[in-house]
Amino acid sequence: MSVHPETDPTRGDFEQESNIGTKNPFKACWIFLQQVFAELRKVVTPTGREMVTYTIAVVAFVVCMILLVFGMDFVFGSLARTLFTAH
């Protein structure tokens, strides 16, 4: 699927075909900085409630992963110990 360059919503005003692939390093740095600042303007800072929610979700996920890895380590360790220990 092709999108017309002038109507593509992912393209910003800073993207001009003549500026892409320039050999002038100063111009390339300037274009890069313009693109960085254009992207930074799109950043939305989460509210306090959102930050608490995200933090709880991340901690819960990490705890679940720790329990999963611990459980698998315990099961496979017990299995290996049983198989390779002479009685």
Helices and strands as residue ranges (DSSP letters): H 25-40, H 48-84
